[in-house]
Amino acid sequence: EKLIASGWRLEAFSYGEGEDWPGEAESFARAVRRTASDRARLRIPVWRLGEALLRTSPVTEGWLRVALNASWITGWEQVRLHRRLLAARRPRVVMSLTTDTAALGLQVAAASLGIPSLYVNHGPLGPVFSSWFFRWTAMALAGPPCVETNRVGPFGDRNSGLVPVGYPPYDSLLVESTQIGSAGRALPDLGQSRDRPYLVVAFAEYGHQPWVHSTQDRLLRTLAAALPSDCFLVCKLHPAGEHERDACERILASLLPRDAFAVVGERRYTTPQLLAACHVAVAIERCGALIDAIFMARPAIGLRVPEIPPGSSNLSQVDRLQLFWDCCRIVEDREGLRSALIALTRDPAAREALVKGRKRYIETFFLASDEMRGR
């Protein structure tokens, strides 16, 4: 909004087809089809695989070469398509938000055309792997600790252009937190009965890796087993995870009465709306929605799953323990989760203790807007 007010014109492109996007977003695929075709020629490199790599590889040499060729072709195609679009539009600067091959292709294409690029880290704190992003001109980060985390990459390379700018989505959460009471707001259309006055919001996992589905299964089954009989459970799908609805409903329906839960997506309720209404939020410890809960001064519970692969979290386990301080209750099993749910839905002192360190947490690790400080 500030850029537009100062005279900038913003063009947004969506990679997904048939999805709801905020504001005006043009389909990337359709935009590319309207540009002039090119005659770029693909040259697949000759891979030299060392003995040490082959000894530790979980797949055979043949499969490894297939995977490398597939990755190379995908990356080459993404660079080619982005270069076509950028050459036709000639923007002053490009900005990417995602952590995938398409975003890396955008950065490489922009660099080849001399167009500055900005990467906005998706997730406010964690390290960005240099193998994903190494061509940006500048990178926007939440606060000074995030800059220090990313100053040196995992392979020892030093990153430049790291700028702490705050995390604008959290500014609105801070404003929202001043307008709700400790008991939350009612959502009359949710289907919550009087016999279940306490609202528990669980945030589903998102991703396509097998371990993501495994951890989501564990979260929902542990929650169903731990849920007190007077609590109503809302399973909130990731904004890009509508395809998980059937799996979540199937798991919960097999373990809970039908009037004890609801599975909702972004079109029905946003994360801020549910946080403003709930008594407590629950998610896998690595989930960024727990930080949303802290910003909105809602009691939060993180379920620890030790088998999550190293490096898969936006925060390492060590950093997460340090950063959460006493703002999020961490549990490891059904008994711990049930005890936390009972305490945080019924005991005002327990709820107050959990949000006590919130102000210090925000001021230390984030650069919120000046008008937000002190709230």
Secondary structure, DSSP 4 states (H G I P E B T S, - for coil): -HHHHTT-----EESSSS---SS--EEHHHHHHTSPP-------------HHHHHH-SS-HHHHHHHHHHHHHHHHHHHHHHHHHHHHH--S-EEE---SHHHHHHHHHHHHTT--EEEE-SSSSS---TTT----SEEEESSHHHHHHHSB-TTSPBP--EEE---HHHHHHHHHHTTS-TT----GGG---TT--EEEEEEPP--SSHHHHHHHHHHHHHHHHH--TTEEEEEEPPTT-GGGHHHHHHHHHTTS-GGGEEEE-TTT--HHHHHHH-SEEEEETT-THHHHHHHTT--EEEE--TTSPTT-SSS-HHHHHHHHTTSSEEE-SHHHHHHHHHHHHH-HHHHHHHTTTHHHHHHHH----GGGTT-
